[in-house]
Amino acid sequence: MAPVATDSSAQADGRVGKRIENYTGFWQKDLNKEGKADTDNRVENYTDVINGYYDGATGLYEFGWAASFHFSRFYKGEGFYASLARHEHYLSAQMKLKPGMRVLDVGCGVGGPAREIARFSDVNIVGVNNNDFQVGRARKYTKRAGLEKQVSFVVGDFMKLSEQFGENSFDAVYAIEATVHAPSWEGVYSEIKKVLKPGGVFGVYEWCMTDSWDPSNPEHRELAHAIEIGNGIPVMRPLKKAREALLNVGFEIEHEEDLAERPDEVPWYYPLEGDIFKAQTAWDLLTVWRMSRSGRFVTHHGLWFIEKLGFVPKGTWEVGETLKIAGDALVDGGQKKLFTPMYLVICRKPEEEK
Ligand SMILES: C[S@@+](CC[C@H](N)C(=O)[O-])C[C@H]1O[C@@H](n2cnc3c(N)ncnc32)[C@H](O)[C@@H]1O
């Protein structure tokens, strides 16, 4: 591993040092607004906020989690990777994806779900992502998997999909835990609807505050803020707003369910709890350990050290610190049922616009 440049210039791999460094500073300024969150500023600057976060966090996600940057449900005894794949299969089955369909993956990360869904459903997938670094990694892993004819990736903003792809160009679109980063749900959902062919299906796992979340309760507000800062999210919104936005832009909802409400014995957030006794397989001990007190201690000091040596861009350590805030807030939100990362909606673009 060669040391990376730590100045503010863009790096060959697509990361931008200045963006990563600015991420924590951005939130510090945000917090200084005398207790009033400056969500307008975050929404206006969503590209920089999110890219700063993912430039810093991508390597940490891949190290601590997997190439699929999302949560999943668990059967008792189910391995971590099997559960991630099952969550992806479930979405494609609910969407009834058929071989040969042209499918768009909105906010595709490093392409873990796209590769899995392409194999599972025999569809052709284009992944779009506004983070150059992740797109580079997605292409590399896809080539390694021999799937480059079936799965491709482009850099692009999901708020401008119709400009990039043209209207009526996909049979199906899905988004896994990505559209929460949008400055507005109406904005991103209406772009998704435009690029879908009439009669096309859109499936989404959305991150939301649940209907039990009360924005007038300071503790609930604090929880939402910790999720925002820890995950590069402009503003956390309640589930009913996602439903409203889908309907407002003209989708017909065929199925909706908060999968976190299923009575699972092993909750979706268990890998973040850091309790190695809860690991479902011996192989998963390492994943769970990384989130434990000792695992965090090692990562905290190890990351600081490799940043000082110049092996990761400056600011990565600080982004790593915000990931800990995220982990704790997500577990808290999950346990209290105030937050869900898996509000599943399957909806359709009408054959004829009314
Ligand atoms: C939590 S990750 C999920 C990634 C992927 N869906 C997965 O499950 O592995 C959110 C993704 O949304 C992407 N994203 C955020 N804002 C975006 C935007 N405006 N346009 C395109 N992609 C965006 C991020 O770069 C990141 O890849």
The ligand as a MOL file (V3000), in Angstrom:
LIG
                    3D

  0  0  0     0  0            999 V3000
M  V30 BEGIN CTAB
M  V30 COUNTS 27 29 0 0 0
M  V30 BEGIN ATOM
M  V30 1 C -25.5180 3.5470 2.4520 0
M  V30 2 S -24.8520 3.6220 0.8500 0 CHG=1
M  V30 3 C -25.7560 2.2950 0.0890 0
M  V30 4 C -25.0290 1.7930 -1.1130 0
M  V30 5 C -25.6480 0.6040 -1.8290 0
M  V30 6 N -27.0280 0.8380 -2.1660 0
M  V30 7 C -25.5040 -0.6500 -1.0070 0
M  V30 8 O -26.5150 -1.0760 -0.4320 0
M  V30 9 O -24.3950 -1.1850 -0.9350 0 CHG=-1
M  V30 10 C -25.5880 5.0710 0.0800 0
M  V30 11 C -25.0710 5.3270 -1.3290 0
M  V30 12 O -25.7800 6.4270 -1.9230 0
M  V30 13 C -24.8490 7.1820 -2.6900 0
M  V30 14 N -25.3870 8.5460 -2.9040 0
M  V30 15 C -25.6690 9.4570 -1.9560 0
M  V30 16 N -26.1190 10.6000 -2.5130 0
M  V30 17 C -26.1440 10.3870 -3.8580 0
M  V30 18 C -26.5250 11.1940 -4.9750 0
M  V30 19 N -26.9560 12.4530 -4.8230 0
M  V30 20 N -26.4370 10.6430 -6.2010 0
M  V30 21 C -25.9950 9.3760 -6.3800 0
M  V30 22 N -25.5960 8.5690 -5.3550 0
M  V30 23 C -25.6760 9.0690 -4.1090 0
M  V30 24 C -23.6060 7.1500 -1.8420 0
M  V30 25 O -22.4540 7.5560 -2.5460 0
M  V30 26 C -23.5970 5.6860 -1.4220 0
M  V30 27 O -23.0120 4.9050 -2.4190 0
M  V30 END ATOM
M  V30 BEGIN BOND
M  V30 1 1 1 2
M  V30 2 1 2 3
M  V30 3 1 2 10
M  V30 4 1 3 4
M  V30 5 1 4 5
M  V30 6 1 5 6
M  V30 7 1 5 7
M  V30 8 2 7 8
M  V30 9 1 7 9
M  V30 10 1 10 11
M  V30 11 1 11 12
M  V30 12 1 11 26
M  V30 13 1 12 13
M  V30 14 1 13 14
M  V30 15 1 13 24
M  V30 16 1 14 15
M  V30 17 1 14 23
M  V30 18 2 15 16
M  V30 19 1 16 17
M  V30 20 1 17 18
M  V30 21 2 17 23
M  V30 22 1 18 19
M  V30 23 2 18 20
M  V30 24 1 20 21
M  V30 25 2 21 22
M  V30 26 1 22 23
M  V30 27 1 24 25
M  V30 28 1 24 26
M  V30 29 1 26 27
M  V30 END BOND
M  V30 END CTAB
M  END
